[in-house]
Amino acid sequence: MIESYQRDGFLVLDQALPPEQVTALRTAAEQLCRGDLGPVEGGPAEPADDVLRQYLCIHQPHKVSDEALAALHAPRIVDALTAIIGPNVKAMQSMLFIKSEGKPGQAWHQDEFFIPTRDRSLTAVWIALDDATIENGCLWVLPGSHRRGVLYPDREQDDPRFDCTVELFDFPYSDDDAVPVEVPAGSAVIFNGYLLHRSLPNTTRRGLRRALANHYMSAESLLPWQTVPSGVHVGKHDYRDIVMVAGTDPYAYKGLDDLARPHSRRDKDGGCDR
Ligand SMILES: O=C(O)CCC(=O)C(=O)O
C-alpha cells in the first residue's frame, strides 16, 4: 500500500467508513445546508426546499457537526495516515462537497499550494458519500506528479467547467496523462498534498455527488496558514485550530484556537472575487 502511495501519490482505501457512518454524514449534510447546525457564511439568505442544491461545498463542517468531526477520527483512515505521515497526525480542514447536477468541478491544483506545511506532509482524505463516477464528477489525478516536490504557477481561469479557484499550469503533464478515480460510497481517495488533481462538473441529469474531503499533516510541522471568515487564507506563524487524530502534539503548550466557521465556497453563478 505504502509503496504504491509513494510511487503514484494516491491510493484508494476501500470501505474507509461503514455504511451507517456514510448515512449519518448525508444527514449531517442536510442539517448543515438547512442551517440547523448554525449559520453557514456565504450560504443562501433564503433556504429553498431543495436546499442541498444551493451549495457546491461547505468548508469546515467539523466545527459544528459531530458526524464530520467523528469522520476525522475514522480508525481505518487514521491507520492509513499514521503509515503515510508518521505517529503524530493533526487535521486542520474539512470540506463537504454537495455538487449536484450541473455544478462545476475544480481546476488542476495541488493542495499544498493552499495549505502550506513545512515538511510537505499535507495529506488529503477524500471520502465518497455517493458512488463517485466520471459522469457525476469524480476526482482525476496525474499519477506521480507529487514526486518532484514542486508547486506550479497559478492563474485565474474562466473555464465554465470549474469553480472560482485558480488553476495551476506549466507542469510537465498533459490532460491525457490524467486518470479518473471512480470509487463507491464509503471508500476514500488518500492523496499527497503535491499531487496534481482536478474534478469535472457533475453532468448527470439529476443526482448529488457528495464527498467529505479532510486534510491532515504531521503534528511536528508548524502550519503557517489561517482561514479568515471570507475563506481566504493568509499567512500566520502557526495555525492552531487543529484536531489531533493520532499520537501526541509537540506544541500542546501553545493551546488551541477556535477560529474557523463553516462557510460556503463560491461557484461562478455567485460571482468570483477577482
Ligand atoms: O470534490 C471535488 O470535486 C474536488 C475536490 C478537490 O479537488 C480537493 O478536495 O482538493
The ligand as an SDF file (V2000), in Angstrom:
LIG
                    3D

 10  9  0  0  0  0  0  0  0  0999 V2000
  -14.5550   17.0510   -4.9450 O   0  0  0  0  0  0  0  0  0  0  0  0
  -14.2190   17.7730   -5.8700 C   0  0  0  0  0  0  0  0  0  0  0  0
  -14.9510   17.9580   -6.8410 O   0  0  0  0  0  0  0  0  0  0  0  0
  -12.8870   18.4710   -5.8260 C   0  0  0  0  0  0  0  0  0  0  0  0
  -12.1100   18.1270   -4.6000 C   0  0  0  0  0  0  0  0  0  0  0  0
  -10.6860   18.5920   -4.6310 C   0  0  0  0  0  0  0  0  0  0  0  0
  -10.1190   18.8930   -5.6190 O   0  0  0  0  0  0  0  0  0  0  0  0
   -9.9720   18.6680   -3.3520 C   0  0  0  0  0  0  0  0  0  0  0  0
  -10.5370   18.2560   -2.3200 O   0  0  0  0  0  0  0  0  0  0  0  0
   -8.8090   19.1400   -3.3460 O   0  0  0  0  0  0  0  0  0  0  0  0
  1  2  2  0
  2  3  1  0
  2  4  1  0
  4  5  1  0
  5  6  1  0
  6  7  2  0
  6  8  1  0
  8  9  2  0
  8 10  1  0
M  END
$$$$
